C-alpha cells in the first residue's frame, strides 16, 4: 500500500524550507477554506435553490440565479479541490497522519459528492428530467451540510494539534 505521507514528504520539506511561520501552516488552510465554504458555498447553494424555487414566480430572477449558480459552482469545486490538496499538504508538513481524522474523510466525501453532482448537471439532467434536477438540488444541499460538519471537525482537529 502506498504511504502518501512519504510520497508527499519531499513537497512538504520544500515548503518547510521556505520558513513559512507555523501559525500559517497550522491555520492557513482553515482560514482560506472557511471563506470558500461560507461565502462561495453559501452563494452557490442560495442561487441554486433560488433558481429552482423562483422558476414559476419570477422567470427573470430564476434565470439570473441559475446563470450565477452555473458560473460559480465549478469554481467552488476547484477551490475545494485545491483546498483539499493544501490541507493534506499541511498535515504532512506538520507530521500528522493523513487518514486518521474524520475531517479528512468528510473532505473526501464532499469532493466525491460534488463530482457526482457536477456529472448530473453536465449530463443536462439526462434530458432535463425533473427527478434529476431534484436529486441535484438535494444532493448539493446535503453536501453543503457535510461541509458545515467538515468545518467543525477541522476546527476540532486544528485545536487538537
N, C-alpha and C positions, 0 to 999 in steps of 0.2 A: 504494500500500500504506500502511496506517495505521502511523504511528510511535507505538507505545504509550508510549514514554518521554515524548514530547511531550504526549500526551493526559493522562498521569498526573502530569506535572510540577507543575501547579497544586496538586494534593493534596499532593505531596511538599514543595513550597515552604511550604505551610501547616504541615505537620508540622515542617519545619526551623525555622520561625519560633517554635515552642514552646520551642526551646532544649533539646531532648532531648539528653542527653550522647551523644557519639559512640560510646562502648562499648555503650550501649543500642541505638542504631541499628544498629550492626555486629553485635552478638552477641545481641540480644533475640530475634530470630526463631529462631536456632538453639537457644537455651536453652529457649524455650517449646515448640518443636516436638520437641525431644528428650524432653520429658515426655510429650507426646501420643503419639509413636511408641513409646517404650519402655514406658510404663505402660499407656496406653489400648490401643494397638495389640497389645501382648502379651496383655492381658486378653481382648480381642475374639478374637484367634486361639486362645488356650488354651480359652476357653469354647466356641467353635465346634467345635473338634476334640473336646473333652471330651463335648459333647452328641452328637456323631456316634459316637465310639468306645464310649461307655457305654450306648448305646441298648439293646443286648441284655443287658447285665450288671446295670445298676442304673438302672431306668427313672426313678425319682425324681430321682436326681442328674443324669441326662441331661436331663430336663425342666427342672430348675433352671438348668443350664448353657445350654440353648437359649434360655430366657427371658432370662437375663443377656446372652447374645450378641445377641439380637434387640433388647434395650433399648439397649445401648451402641454397637452397630455404626453406627447412624445418626449418633450423636454423634461417633464417630471421623471419619466423612466430613465432618461440619460443621466440626469443629476443624481438620481437614487443609485444607479449602477456605478457611477463614479464615486459616490459617497461610500458605497459598499466596499469598493476597492480600497479607498482611503481608510476605512475602518479596519479592514483586515490588515492592511499595512501598519496601521497604528498599533494594533495588538502585537504584531511581530516585532515592531520597534521597541515595545515595552516588555518583550519576552513573555508574553501571555499565550496560553493555549488558544487555538482558533475555534475548535468545535465544542468547547466546554460550556459556553454560555447560551442561555435561551435567546439572548439578544442576537447572536449570530444566526440562529435558526429562524427567528422571526424575520430578520432581514432577507434571508434566502427565500423564505416563503413569499414575502412581499414581491420580490423581483419575479418569481415564478408566476404569481397571480397576475401581476401587471403584464407580463409577457402573454399569458393566456388571453387577458382582456384585449390586448393590442391585436392579437391574431383574430379574435372575434370581430373587432372593429375593421381591421384591414380586409376581412372577408366580405365587407359590405353587408354584414349581418346576414350572410347567406341569402341575399336577395331581399334585404330589408325586412326580415322576419321579426315580428313583434316580440316573440319569445326570446330571441337572441338579443334584441335591444334591452329587454327587461333583465336578462341574465347579465349583460354587460353593466348595466346600472347597479344592480345589487352586488355583483362581484367587485366592482370598483368601490362601493361603499364599505363592504366587508374588508377590503384591502386597506382602505383608509383607517378603519377601526384597528386593524392589526398594526398599522403604522403608529397609532397612538400607544398601543401596548408596547411596541418596539421602543418608542421613546422612553417610556417608563423603565423598561428593562435596561436600556442603555444608560440612563441616569444612575440606576442602581449599580450597574457594572462600573461606571466611572467613579462613583464614590467608594467602591469596594477595592479598587486597585491602588 
